[in-house]
Amino acid sequence: MTNEELLGKIAEFLNPIAKDISQMKTELLHLKSAGDALKAGQDDLRAELAKKAEKADIHRVEQKLDTSNKHLQDHEERLEALEDQRSTHKN
């Protein structure tokens, strides 16, 4: 067997392996792209959820402030009523 024949047989053996490796590289690149897209989508979802959580937190704080303000107004009204009663009794 000559060197050329030997090289030809080696090439016949290696060509399918090289094609398989090339296909694997392509598939890995597709998987990497899909993984990157998935991560980007998750990052977007996290950002949106964080915004919604902030809005919900702000809404809860506003509700608490409204309740506190109502309580303060109630107390102020009671104090004014007591002061009116006191001033009426003094006269």
CNS distance restraints for C-alpha pairs under 8 A (distance, minus, plus):
assign (resid   1 and name CA) (resid   5 and name CA) 6.16 0.50 0.50
assign (resid   1 and name CA) (resid   6 and name CA) 6.62 0.50 0.50
assign (resid   2 and name CA) (resid   6 and name CA) 6.21 0.50 0.50
assign (resid   3 and name CA) (resid   7 and name CA) 6.03 0.50 0.50
assign (resid   4 and name CA) (resid   8 and name CA) 6.03 0.50 0.50
assign (resid   5 and name CA) (resid   9 and name CA) 6.26 0.50 0.50
assign (resid   6 and name CA) (resid  10 and name CA) 6.23 0.50 0.50
assign (resid   7 and name CA) (resid  11 and name CA) 6.04 0.50 0.50
assign (resid   8 and name CA) (resid  12 and name CA) 6.18 0.50 0.50
assign (resid   9 and name CA) (resid  13 and name CA) 6.25 0.50 0.50
assign (resid  10 and name CA) (resid  14 and name CA) 6.05 0.50 0.50
assign (resid  11 and name CA) (resid  15 and name CA) 5.77 0.50 0.50
assign (resid  12 and name CA) (resid  16 and name CA) 7.46 0.50 0.50
assign (resid  13 and name CA) (resid  17 and name CA) 7.35 0.50 0.50
assign (resid  14 and name CA) (resid  18 and name CA) 6.07 0.50 0.50
assign (resid  15 and name CA) (resid  19 and name CA) 6.21 0.50 0.50
assign (resid  16 and name CA) (resid  20 and name CA) 6.16 0.50 0.50
assign (resid  17 and name CA) (resid  21 and name CA) 6.18 0.50 0.50
assign (resid  18 and name CA) (resid  22 and name CA) 6.14 0.50 0.50
assign (resid  19 and name CA) (resid  23 and name CA) 6.19 0.50 0.50
assign (resid  20 and name CA) (resid  24 and name CA) 6.12 0.50 0.50
assign (resid  21 and name CA) (resid  25 and name CA) 6.20 0.50 0.50
assign (resid  22 and name CA) (resid  26 and name CA) 6.32 0.50 0.50
assign (resid  23 and name CA) (resid  27 and name CA) 6.15 0.50 0.50
assign (resid  24 and name CA) (resid  28 and name CA) 6.03 0.50 0.50
assign (resid  25 and name CA) (resid  29 and name CA) 6.18 0.50 0.50
assign (resid  26 and name CA) (resid  30 and name CA) 6.33 0.50 0.50
assign (resid  27 and name CA) (resid  31 and name CA) 6.18 0.50 0.50
assign (resid  28 and name CA) (resid  32 and name CA) 6.04 0.50 0.50
assign (resid  29 and name CA) (resid  33 and name CA) 6.12 0.50 0.50
assign (resid  30 and name CA) (resid  34 and name CA) 6.11 0.50 0.50
assign (resid  31 and name CA) (resid  35 and name CA) 6.02 0.50 0.50
assign (resid  32 and name CA) (resid  36 and name CA) 6.09 0.50 0.50
assign (resid  33 and name CA) (resid  37 and name CA) 6.14 0.50 0.50
assign (resid  34 and name CA) (resid  38 and name CA) 6.10 0.50 0.50
assign (resid  35 and name CA) (resid  39 and name CA) 6.15 0.50 0.50
assign (resid  36 and name CA) (resid  40 and name CA) 6.17 0.50 0.50
assign (resid  37 and name CA) (resid  41 and name CA) 6.19 0.50 0.50
assign (resid  38 and name CA) (resid  42 and name CA) 6.18 0.50 0.50
assign (resid  39 and name CA) (resid  43 and name CA) 6.10 0.50 0.50
assign (resid  40 and name CA) (resid  44 and name CA) 6.25 0.50 0.50
assign (resid  41 and name CA) (resid  45 and name CA) 6.22 0.50 0.50
assign (resid  42 and name CA) (resid  46 and name CA) 6.09 0.50 0.50
assign (resid  43 and name CA) (resid  47 and name CA) 6.22 0.50 0.50
assign (resid  44 and name CA) (resid  48 and name CA) 6.22 0.50 0.50
assign (resid  45 and name CA) (resid  49 and name CA) 6.03 0.50 0.50
assign (resid  46 and name CA) (resid  50 and name CA) 6.05 0.50 0.50
assign (resid  47 and name CA) (resid  51 and name CA) 6.31 0.50 0.50
assign (resid  48 and name CA) (resid  52 and name CA) 6.25 0.50 0.50
assign (resid  49 and name CA) (resid  53 and name CA) 6.00 0.50 0.50
assign (resid  50 and name CA) (resid  54 and name CA) 6.14 0.50 0.50
assign (resid  51 and name CA) (resid  55 and name CA) 6.20 0.50 0.50
assign (resid  52 and name CA) (resid  56 and name CA) 6.09 0.50 0.50
assign (resid  53 and name CA) (resid  57 and name CA) 6.03 0.50 0.50
assign (resid  54 and name CA) (resid  58 and name CA) 6.07 0.50 0.50
assign (resid  55 and name CA) (resid  59 and name CA) 6.08 0.50 0.50
assign (resid  56 and name CA) (resid  60 and name CA) 6.19 0.50 0.50
assign (resid  57 and name CA) (resid  61 and name CA) 6.21 0.50 0.50
assign (resid  58 and name CA) (resid  62 and name CA) 6.12 0.50 0.50
assign (resid  59 and name CA) (resid  63 and name CA) 6.22 0.50 0.50
assign (resid  60 and name CA) (resid  64 and name CA) 6.22 0.50 0.50
assign (resid  61 and name CA) (resid  65 and name CA) 6.10 0.50 0.50
assign (resid  62 and name CA) (resid  66 and name CA) 6.09 0.50 0.50
assign (resid  63 and name CA) (resid  67 and name CA) 6.21 0.50 0.50
assign (resid  64 and name CA) (resid  68 and name CA) 6.05 0.50 0.50
assign (resid  65 and name CA) (resid  69 and name CA) 5.95 0.50 0.50
assign (resid  66 and name CA) (resid  70 and name CA) 6.17 0.50 0.50
assign (resid  67 and name CA) (resid  71 and name CA) 6.27 0.50 0.50
assign (resid  68 and name CA) (resid  72 and name CA) 6.14 0.50 0.50
assign (resid  69 and name CA) (resid  73 and name CA) 6.11 0.50 0.50
assign (resid  70 and name CA) (resid  74 and name CA) 6.15 0.50 0.50
assign (resid  71 and name CA) (resid  75 and name CA) 6.20 0.50 0.50
assign (resid  72 and name CA) (resid  76 and name CA) 6.07 0.50 0.50
assign (resid  73 and name CA) (resid  77 and name CA) 6.08 0.50 0.50
assign (resid  74 and name CA) (resid  78 and name CA) 6.26 0.50 0.50
assign (resid  75 and name CA) (resid  79 and name CA) 6.11 0.50 0.50
assign (resid  76 and name CA) (resid  80 and name CA) 6.07 0.50 0.50
assign (resid  77 and name CA) (resid  81 and name CA) 6.10 0.50 0.50
assign (resid  78 and name CA) (resid  82 and name CA) 6.12 0.50 0.50
assign (resid  79 and name CA) (resid  83 and name CA) 6.03 0.50 0.50
assign (resid  80 and name CA) (resid  84 and name CA) 6.04 0.50 0.50
assign (resid  81 and name CA) (resid  85 and name CA) 6.19 0.50 0.50
assign (resid  82 and name CA) (resid  86 and name CA) 6.09 0.50 0.50
assign (resid  83 and name CA) (resid  87 and name CA) 6.07 0.50 0.50
assign (resid  84 and name CA) (resid  88 and name CA) 6.06 0.50 0.50
assign (resid  85 and name CA) (resid  89 and name CA) 6.21 0.50 0.50
assign (resid  86 and name CA) (resid  90 and name CA) 6.30 0.50 0.50
assign (resid  87 and name CA) (resid  91 and name CA) 6.60 0.50 0.50
